[in-house]
């Protein structure tokens, strides 16, 4: 016993180092798996509040720009509103329920990161406004990411600039599906993989979110085709996409809740179960 | 006593500088300087080493909280704090413990060696754990080199700024 105590006293510095190293390594490794560390993230009360303060100050300095953005978005919404008349006349074939499928919550970005391989955005809305994990996030220009974690007043978004993110997307005019990923290199570009060789592609074609996704509504803009690569081993295209969204400057975002997601997943689960 | 207060102030200043300013600097879109390593290097040589370990860990974990990076900063900071004596020995020779070496004294070749070496090791660990893939080792090294240069430049500027003027 005496020797053990002696050993501990003698090596206390080393033991302390090993203890701290162990803690930090386990946090690091945990952060690379899907369930991220519960306390060490920017959605907790302390970090969230400080980021909010910083952002308030920054926001005041860029009021003019934000006004412009809002005005242009207003214009876009008005345009949609005015165009609505035409669609109403021919809307008899549209399912009534389809219109009521999605809930939208507005939130403001308080922290945005884009210079790492796994990027997360923090927004100032959380559980209290009904935000839950795995909801989709968009802004006026296009797709932003998925909700990763929420606290009472803040949430973190797994940005599309995250090597872990994988989102269902399609080519707008041919409806061929693929997966949107990011290779971690350039913040202006993302990659669409697993597009079958049958698809006819041209540079400049629009890429939008696909209907396979439970999270995003269909046809949210993502970007334009910039370069097309052919994978010789498989029969798939890999496409470089220039994002519509400037991921380095994100202000207000809209969190989308798919009300029928559970229903859909339930149904799909039951279908695969009965097959077996 | 005086030292403790000075170190606490340094801790807070480096933490807030890192979060408020340096995390927002993105040279060429992806280069971030991390001059908070200076806190670990400027810590007095003869003071309590365990406190240095603990405070480096705290500094790292706080920065991790703000940047959503898990524990990479904490890991790098703790390792740097642990190997700091060996780095000092390497840069200044065996007798460093008996002199009152202060890194802020004068910019000499030894101090530049120490700075670059320490920053390089810290950044390498940081990026290695951030990428966490062996096949990207060259990307890691490339980023480490560029960021080391960047952090080193900023650190020199900071040292010149906070250096007490004796004349």
Boltz contact constraints between the chains, C-beta under 6 A:
constraints:
  - contact:
      token1: [A, 13]
      token2: [B, 49]
      max_distance: 6.0
  - contact:
      token1: [A, 13]
      token2: [B, 50]
      max_distance: 6.0
  - contact:
      token1: [A, 16]
      token2: [B, 50]
      max_distance: 6.0
  - contact:
      token1: [A, 16]
      token2: [B, 53]
      max_distance: 6.0
  - contact:
      token1: [A, 17]
      token2: [B, 53]
      max_distance: 6.0
  - contact:
      token1: [A, 17]
      token2: [B, 82]
      max_distance: 6.0
  - contact:
      token1: [A, 20]
      token2: [B, 57]
      max_distance: 6.0
  - contact:
      token1: [A, 20]
      token2: [B, 78]
      max_distance: 6.0
  - contact:
      token1: [A, 21]
      token2: [B, 78]
      max_distance: 6.0
  - contact:
      token1: [A, 24]
      token2: [B, 71]
      max_distance: 6.0
  - contact:
      token1: [A, 24]
      token2: [B, 74]
      max_distance: 6.0
  - contact:
      token1: [A, 24]
      token2: [B, 75]
      max_distance: 6.0
  - contact:
      token1: [A, 24]
      token2: [B, 78]
      max_distance: 6.0
  - contact:
      token1: [A, 25]
      token2: [B, 75]
      max_distance: 6.0
  - contact:
      token1: [A, 27]
      token2: [B, 70]
      max_distance: 6.0
  - contact:
      token1: [A, 27]
      token2: [B, 71]
      max_distance: 6.0
  - contact:
      token1: [A, 28]
      token2: [B, 70]
      max_distance: 6.0
  - contact:
      token1: [A, 28]
      token2: [B, 71]
      max_distance: 6.0
  - contact:
      token1: [A, 28]
      token2: [B, 72]
      max_distance: 6.0
  - contact:
      token1: [A, 28]
      token2: [B, 75]
      max_distance: 6.0
  - contact:
      token1: [A, 28]
      token2: [B, 129]
      max_distance: 6.0
  - contact:
      token1: [A, 31]
      token2: [B, 70]
      max_distance: 6.0
  - contact:
      token1: [A, 32]
      token2: [B, 132]
      max_distance: 6.0
  - contact:
      token1: [A, 40]
      token2: [B, 64]
      max_distance: 6.0
  - contact:
      token1: [A, 40]
      token2: [B, 65]
      max_distance: 6.0
  - contact:
      token1: [A, 41]
      token2: [B, 68]
      max_distance: 6.0
  - contact:
      token1: [A, 42]
      token2: [B, 66]
      max_distance: 6.0
  - contact:
      token1: [A, 42]
      token2: [B, 68]
      max_distance: 6.0
  - contact:
      token1: [A, 47]
      token2: [B, 65]
      max_distance: 6.0
  - contact:
      token1: [A, 47]
      token2: [B, 66]
      max_distance: 6.0
  - contact:
      token1: [A, 115]
      token2: [B, 26]
      max_distance: 6.0
  - contact:
      token1: [A, 115]
      token2: [B, 30]
      max_distance: 6.0
  - contact:
      token1: [A, 115]
      token2: [B, 32]
      max_distance: 6.0
  - contact:
      token1: [A, 117]
      token2: [B, 131]
      max_distance: 6.0
  - contact:
      token1: [A, 120]
      token2: [B, 68]
      max_distance: 6.0
